[in-house]
Structure formats: structure tokens, C-alpha cells
Amino acid sequence: MNSKYLYIGFAALFGTSLRAGIGLIAAGTSFPYSTLVINIVASFALVVLYEVFRKHELLPPMVITAVGTGLIGSFSTMSSVAYDTASFIQTGEYLLAIANYSLNMILCLLGAAAGLLAARLIMRPKKRKGLA
């Protein structure tokens, strides 16, 4: 068996555990806030991982794959967005369905954009003080 898959699986244990823990914090609400927050954080983290650590070769490719696919991939979940949205539609809560889907799409894109901005700030050249 290829060790790459073991690393991905090991990282996925942490991602699913984080997701479950955050899900417990927001349990009992009528809106899936935990899924929304998880997906925004994951969008931000994946962009930073790729734009900083992969592009500038700051981590080995195996680590990038394990963290991106294993940890972040198992942490975020589009299937939960689809299920929650379909459940809202099934129960006639159309505004909640639209809000859930729209917020996930828009805020995850904004999270990814924030990740791009953060990556640029992290990797920008430092200016020397005192030199004209």
C-alpha cells in the first residue's frame, strides 16, 4: 500500500474529529451554522495551504496532500450543505433553503478570497527600515 494514502487517512482522522467537535457546539440550532463556519474556514485554509505552502515549496508535497485532501477535505462538507438545503425544501422552508445555499456559496468564496489576500500578505517581501 502506498504510504501517501496512510498519511491522508491519518490527517482525515483529525479533520473529521474537528468537524464533529464544532458540530456539537452548534447542535440544536434550526440553521446549520456549524456547517457554514466549517466550510468558510476550510475554504480559507485550503487557499492559504496551496498559495503559500505549495506554491513556495515550504512543505513537502506529501504533507500538502495529507493536509489538503485528508485534514481540510474531511473537515469541510458540501454534502451537508446539499442535505440541509434539500431538507429545508422538503419541509417547505424555502427561505432557509435559499439562505443556506447562498450563504455557503458566497461566504466560502469570500473565505477563499480572504485566503488569497492572507497568502499575499504572508509572502510579500519585507521592507527594510532606514533605507531610502
GROMACS elastic network, one bead per residue, 0.5 to 0.9 nm:
[ bonds ]
;  ai    aj funct       b0    kb
    1     4     6  0.86205   500
    1     5     6  0.77841   500
    1     6     6  0.83657   500
    2     5     6  0.59367   500
    2     6     6  0.73210   500
    3     6     6  0.50524   500
    3     7     6  0.64223   500
    3     8     6  0.87234   500
    4     7     6  0.52487   500
    4     8     6  0.62933   500
    4     9     6  0.86592   500
    4    62     6  0.65584   500
    4    65     6  0.81090   500
    4    66     6  0.75096   500
    5     9     6  0.60220   500
    5    10     6  0.84680   500
    5    66     6  0.81385   500
    6     9     6  0.50596   500
    6    10     6  0.60294   500
    6    11     6  0.85552   500
    6    66     6  0.87526   500
    7    10     6  0.50857   500
    7    11     6  0.61422   500
    7    12     6  0.84752   500
    7    62     6  0.78185   500
    7    63     6  0.79117   500
    7    65     6  0.84882   500
    7    66     6  0.55707   500
    7    67     6  0.87273   500
    7    70     6  0.77632   500
    8    11     6  0.51948   500
    8    12     6  0.60750   500
    8    13     6  0.88240   500
    8    62     6  0.86903   500
    8    63     6  0.86485   500
    8    65     6  0.69749   500
    8    67     6  0.72129   500
    8    68     6  0.86069   500
    8    69     6  0.65646   500
    8    71     6  0.74684   500
    9    13     6  0.64752   500
    9    66     6  0.77297   500
    9    70     6  0.60217   500
    9    71     6  0.84739   500
   10    13     6  0.53245   500
   10    14     6  0.71896   500
   10    66     6  0.80192   500
   10    70     6  0.73498   500
   10    71     6  0.82920   500
   11    14     6  0.54032   500
   11    15     6  0.65116   500
   11    16     6  0.89060   500
   11    66     6  0.58810   500
   11    67     6  0.62159   500
   11    68     6  0.89734   500
   11    69     6  0.83530   500
   11    72     6  0.84778   500
   11    74     6  0.85006   500
   12    16     6  0.60414   500
   12    17     6  0.83162   500
   12    66     6  0.79293   500
   12    67     6  0.81291   500
   12    69     6  0.78024   500
   12    72     6  0.77039   500
   12    73     6  0.74652   500
   12    74     6  0.54101   500
   12    75     6  0.76241   500
   13    16     6  0.54431   500
   13    17     6  0.61178   500
   13    18     6  0.86540   500
   13    70     6  0.78793   500
   13    71     6  0.73181   500
   13    74     6  0.79595   500
   14    17     6  0.50430   500
   14    18     6  0.60911   500
   14    19     6  0.85485   500
   14    70     6  0.83954   500
   14    71     6  0.61017   500
   14    74     6  0.83198   500
   14    75     6  0.80778   500
   15    18     6  0.51920   500
   15    19     6  0.61919   500
   15    20     6  0.86479   500
   15    67     6  0.89032   500
   15    70     6  0.70134   500
   15    72     6  0.60681   500
   15    73     6  0.74111   500
   15    74     6  0.50808   500
   15    76     6  0.80685   500
   16    20     6  0.60818   500
   16    21     6  0.85238   500
   16    71     6  0.75800   500
   16    72     6  0.89617   500
   16    73     6  0.89973   500
   16    74     6  0.54557   500
   16    75     6  0.53316   500
   16    76     6  0.85848   500
   17    20     6  0.51225   500
   17    21     6  0.61088   500
   17    22     6  0.86344   500
   17    75     6  0.79710   500
   18    21     6  0.51041   500
   18    22     6  0.61876   500
   18    23     6  0.84501   500
   18    75     6  0.66596   500
   19    22     6  0.52777   500
   19    23     6  0.60209   500
   19    24     6  0.86947   500
   19    34     6  0.83958   500
   19    35     6  0.83591   500
   19    38     6  0.71046   500
   19    74     6  0.79975   500
   19    75     6  0.52686   500
   19    76     6  0.74333   500
   20    24     6  0.62926   500
   20    25     6  0.89065   500
   20    75     6  0.86730   500
   21    24     6  0.52370   500
   21    25     6  0.66788   500
   22    25     6  0.51843   500
   22    26     6  0.67816   500
   22    27     6  0.87356   500
   22    34     6  0.62681   500
   22    35     6  0.86121   500
   22    37     6  0.89409   500
   22    38     6  0.78395   500
   23    26     6  0.54960   500
   23    27     6  0.60168   500
   23    32     6  0.88543   500
   23    33     6  0.86819   500
   23    34     6  0.54683   500
   23    35     6  0.73976   500
   23    38     6  0.88911   500
   24    27     6  0.50177   500
   24    28     6  0.86508   500
   24    34     6  0.84989   500
   25    28     6  0.89148   500
   25    34     6  0.78015   500
   26    29     6  0.63555   500
   26    32     6  0.78801   500
   26    33     6  0.67615   500
   26    34     6  0.57444   500
   27    30     6  0.88305   500
   27    32     6  0.84968   500
   27    34     6  0.81149   500
   28    31     6  0.87281   500
   29    32     6  0.69127   500
   29    33     6  0.77362   500
   30    33     6  0.86787   500
   31    34     6  0.86182   500
   31    84     6  0.86495   500
   31    96     6  0.76688   500
   31   100     6  0.78151   500
   32    35     6  0.55904   500
   32    36     6  0.65802   500
   32    37     6  0.89808   500
   32    80     6  0.88809   500
   32    81     6  0.83185   500
   32    84     6  0.73254   500
   32   100     6  0.76776   500
   33    36     6  0.50498   500
   33    37     6  0.61700   500
   33    38     6  0.84878   500
   33   100     6  0.88968   500
   34    37     6  0.51989   500
   34    38     6  0.59843   500
   34    39     6  0.85201   500
   35    38     6  0.50656   500
   35    39     6  0.60584   500
   35    40     6  0.85905   500
   35    76     6  0.76361   500
   35    77     6  0.72836   500
   35    78     6  0.87404   500
   35    80     6  0.71015   500
   35    81     6  0.71494   500
   35   104     6  0.85210   500
   36    39     6  0.53111   500
   36    40     6  0.62812   500
   36    41     6  0.87043   500
   36    81     6  0.80477   500
   36   100     6  0.79711   500
   36   103     6  0.75436   500
   36   104     6  0.57826   500
   36   107     6  0.82201   500
   36   108     6  0.82583   500
   37    40     6  0.52033   500
   37    41     6  0.61463   500
   37    42     6  0.84818   500
   37   104     6  0.87245   500
   37   108     6  0.89535   500
   38    41     6  0.52479   500
   38    42     6  0.60203   500
   38    43     6  0.85673   500
   38    75     6  0.70528   500
   38    76     6  0.58535   500
   38    77     6  0.80209   500
   39    42     6  0.50045   500
   39    43     6  0.60373   500
   39    44     6  0.86018   500
   39    75     6  0.79861   500
   39    76     6  0.50808   500
   39    77     6  0.66792   500
   39    78     6  0.78988   500
   39   104     6  0.72211   500
   39   107     6  0.86204   500
   39   108     6  0.63219   500
   39   111     6  0.86726   500
   40    43     6  0.51497   500
   40    44     6  0.63105   500
   40    45     6  0.86298   500
   40    76     6  0.85096   500
   40   104     6  0.75088   500
   40   107     6  0.62324   500
   40   109     6  0.79658   500
   40   110     6  0.79565   500
   40   111     6  0.52936   500
   40   112     6  0.77324   500
   41    44     6  0.51870   500
   41    45     6  0.60574   500
   41    46     6  0.85686   500
   41    76     6  0.83676   500
   41   108     6  0.79695   500
   41   111     6  0.68049   500
   41   112     6  0.87374   500
   42    45     6  0.50113   500
   42    46     6  0.59391   500
   42    47     6  0.85227   500
   42    72     6  0.58815   500
   42    73     6  0.79455   500
   42    75     6  0.70445   500
   42    76     6  0.58441   500
   42   108     6  0.82596   500
   42   111     6  0.81985   500
   42   112     6  0.85683   500
   43    46     6  0.54062   500
   43    47     6  0.63888   500
   43    48     6  0.87756   500
   43    72     6  0.85883   500
   43    76     6  0.82408   500
   43   108     6  0.57342   500
   43   109     6  0.73662   500
   43   110     6  0.85784   500
   43   111     6  0.56104   500
   43   112     6  0.50130   500
   43   113     6  0.87798   500
   43   115     6  0.76113   500
   44    47     6  0.54717   500
   44    48     6  0.63515   500
   44    49     6  0.86791   500
   44   108     6  0.77134   500
   44   109     6  0.86813   500
   44   110     6  0.83265   500
   44   113     6  0.74724   500
   44   114     6  0.64324   500
   44   116     6  0.79289   500
   44   118     6  0.88826   500
   45    48     6  0.51607   500
   45    49     6  0.60019   500
   45    50     6  0.86439   500
   45    68     6  0.86694   500
   45    72     6  0.75398   500
   45   111     6  0.85147   500
   45   112     6  0.79319   500
   45   115     6  0.66758   500
   46    49     6  0.50134   500
   46    50     6  0.62198   500
   46    51     6  0.84318   500
   46    67     6  0.86511   500
   46    68     6  0.62255   500
   46    72     6  0.67968   500
   46    73     6  0.87743   500
   46   112     6  0.78359   500
   46   115     6  0.78833   500
   47    50     6  0.52598   500
   47    51     6  0.57743   500
   47    52     6  0.81295   500
   47   111     6  0.87898   500
   47   112     6  0.59138   500
   47   113     6  0.82218   500
   47   114     6  0.87311   500
   47   115     6  0.53305   500
   47   116     6  0.62626   500
   47   119     6  0.79148   500
   48    51     6  0.51496   500
   48    52     6  0.55594   500
   48    53     6  0.73229   500
   48   112     6  0.83524   500
   48   114     6  0.89760   500
   48   115     6  0.51923   500
   48   116     6  0.65373   500
   48   117     6  0.88738   500
   48   118     6  0.70659   500
   48   119     6  0.54952   500
   49    52     6  0.56858   500
   49    53     6  0.52104   500
   49    54     6  0.65084   500
   49    55     6  0.87111   500
   49    64     6  0.72207   500
   49    67     6  0.82432   500
   49    68     6  0.72884   500
   49   115     6  0.88314   500
   49   119     6  0.85584   500
   50    53     6  0.57148   500
   50    55     6  0.61596   500
   50    56     6  0.88275   500
   50    64     6  0.76891   500
   50    68     6  0.81863   500
   51    54     6  0.62003   500
   51    55     6  0.53667   500
   51    56     6  0.76184   500
   51   115     6  0.83689   500
   51   116     6  0.70366   500
   51   119     6  0.60484   500
   51   120     6  0.82463   500
   52    55     6  0.56910   500
   52    56     6  0.58373   500
   52    57     6  0.79654   500
   52    58     6  0.75074   500
   52   119     6  0.56237   500
   52   120     6  0.80963   500
   52   122     6  0.76803   500
   52   123     6  0.69810   500
   53    56     6  0.55838   500
   53    57     6  0.56505   500
   53    59     6  0.57665   500
   53    60     6  0.87273   500
   53    64     6  0.74878   500
   54    58     6  0.65083   500
   54    59     6  0.66800   500
   54    60     6  0.80277   500
   54    61     6  0.71910   500
   54    64     6  0.66207   500
   55    58     6  0.79617   500
   56    59     6  0.83935   500
   56   123     6  0.88100   500
   57    60     6  0.68565   500
   57    61     6  0.79291   500
   59    62     6  0.81876   500
   59    63     6  0.63539   500
   59    64     6  0.65755   500
   60    63     6  0.54170   500
   60    64     6  0.65056   500
   60    65     6  0.88584   500
   61    64     6  0.50041   500
   61    65     6  0.61450   500
   61    66     6  0.85629   500
   62    65     6  0.51801   500
   62    66     6  0.61300   500
   62    67     6  0.86022   500
   63    66     6  0.50314   500
   63    67     6  0.60015   500
   63    68     6  0.82809   500
   64    67     6  0.52906   500
   64    68     6  0.57923   500
   64    69     6  0.81526   500
   65    68     6  0.51569   500
   65    69     6  0.55686   500
   65    70     6  0.72120   500
   66    69     6  0.55858   500
   66    71     6  0.66488   500
   66    72     6  0.87440   500
   67    70     6  0.53621   500
   67    72     6  0.60987   500
   67    73     6  0.80663   500
   68    71     6  0.60631   500
   68    72     6  0.51648   500
   68    73     6  0.61383   500
   69    72     6  0.60524   500
   69    74     6  0.72545   500
   70    73     6  0.53862   500
   70    74     6  0.57944   500
   70    75     6  0.82454   500
   71    74     6  0.54994   500
   71    75     6  0.60340   500
   71    76     6  0.88243   500
   72    76     6  0.61938   500
   73    76     6  0.56343   500
   73    77     6  0.75809   500
   74    77     6  0.71614   500
   76    80     6  0.89621   500
   77    80     6  0.56261   500
   77    81     6  0.70006   500
   78    81     6  0.50742   500
   78    82     6  0.63483   500
   78    83     6  0.86738   500
   78   104     6  0.89637   500
   79    82     6  0.50626   500
   79    83     6  0.61036   500
   79    84     6  0.85337   500
   80    84     6  0.59225   500
   80    85     6  0.83062   500
   81    84     6  0.52695   500
   81    85     6  0.59982   500
   81    86     6  0.84881   500
   81   100     6  0.72566   500
   81   101     6  0.67166   500
   81   104     6  0.75170   500
   82    85     6  0.51807   500
   82    86     6  0.60518   500
   82    87     6  0.85100   500
   82   101     6  0.77163   500
   83    86     6  0.51232   500
   83    87     6  0.60339   500
   83    88     6  0.86119   500
   84    87     6  0.50200   500
   84    88     6  0.62331   500
   84    89     6  0.86993   500
   84    97     6  0.75569   500
   84   100     6  0.77383   500
   84   101     6  0.87760   500
   85    88     6  0.51677   500
   85    89     6  0.63637   500
   85    90     6  0.86915   500
   85    94     6  0.86830   500
   85    96     6  0.76401   500
   85    98     6  0.74889   500
   85    99     6  0.87637   500
   85   100     6  0.63069   500
   85   101     6  0.63908   500
   86    89     6  0.50332   500
   86    90     6  0.60879   500
   86    91     6  0.86929   500
   86    97     6  0.71435   500
   87    91     6  0.62687   500
   87    92     6  0.85999   500
   87    93     6  0.83974   500
   87    97     6  0.79460   500
   88    91     6  0.52833   500
   88    92     6  0.62029   500
   88    94     6  0.62831   500
   88    95     6  0.83558   500
   88    96     6  0.63164   500
   88    97     6  0.51231   500
   88    98     6  0.88578   500
   88   100     6  0.89321   500
   89    92     6  0.50419   500
   89    93     6  0.56039   500
   89    94     6  0.54074   500
   89    95     6  0.87477   500
   89    96     6  0.82581   500
   89    97     6  0.59962   500
   89    98     6  0.89055   500
   90    93     6  0.75399   500
   90    94     6  0.86527   500
   91    94     6  0.82296   500
   92    95     6  0.86928   500
   92    97     6  0.88524   500
   93    96     6  0.54979   500
   93    97     6  0.63345   500
   93    98     6  0.88871   500
   94    98     6  0.61778   500
   94    99     6  0.84665   500
   95    98     6  0.51263   500
   95    99     6  0.59819   500
   95   100     6  0.84441   500
   96   100     6  0.58572   500
   96   101     6  0.84833   500
   97   100     6  0.52091   500
   97   101     6  0.62274   500
   97   102     6  0.83989   500
   98   101     6  0.53950   500
   98   102     6  0.58387   500
   98   103     6  0.82334   500
   99   102     6  0.51851   500
   99   103     6  0.57042   500
   99   104     6  0.82822   500
  100   103     6  0.53987   500
  100   104     6  0.61611   500
  100   105     6  0.86813   500
  101   104     6  0.53125   500
  101   105     6  0.62642   500
  101   106     6  0.86272   500
  102   105     6  0.52297   500
  102   106     6  0.59540   500
  102   107     6  0.81651   500
  103   106     6  0.52691   500
  103   107     6  0.55565   500
  103   108     6  0.78650   500
  104   107     6  0.54756   500
  104   108     6  0.56925   500
  104   109     6  0.83387   500
  105   108     6  0.53969   500
  105   109     6  0.62497   500
  105   110     6  0.87186   500
  106   109     6  0.52441   500
  106   110     6  0.62660   500
  106   111     6  0.86255   500
  107   111     6  0.59565   500
  107   112     6  0.84991   500
  108   112     6  0.61303   500
  108   113     6  0.85138   500
  109   112     6  0.50072   500
  109   113     6  0.61418   500
  109   114     6  0.85469   500
  110   114     6  0.60518   500
  110   115     6  0.84613   500
  111   114     6  0.50112   500
  111   115     6  0.61642   500
  111   116     6  0.87332   500
  112   116     6  0.63345   500
  112   117     6  0.87220   500
  113   116     6  0.50375   500
  113   117     6  0.63103   500
  113   118     6  0.85864   500
  114   117     6  0.50131   500
  114   118     6  0.60292   500
  114   119     6  0.84800   500
  115   119     6  0.60250   500
  115   120     6  0.85844   500
  116   119     6  0.50676   500
  116   120     6  0.62666   500
  116   121     6  0.86814   500
  117   120     6  0.51572   500
  117   121     6  0.62492   500
  117   122     6  0.86121   500
  118   121     6  0.50551   500
  118   122     6  0.60437   500
  118   123     6  0.85628   500
  119   122     6  0.50669   500
  119   123     6  0.60957   500
  119   124     6  0.84088   500
  120   123     6  0.52415   500
  120   124     6  0.57980   500
  121   124     6  0.53752   500
  121   125     6  0.87909   500
  122   125     6  0.86687   500
  123   126     6  0.86855   500
  127   131     6  0.88596   500
  128   131     6  0.63299   500
  129   132     6  0.85110   500
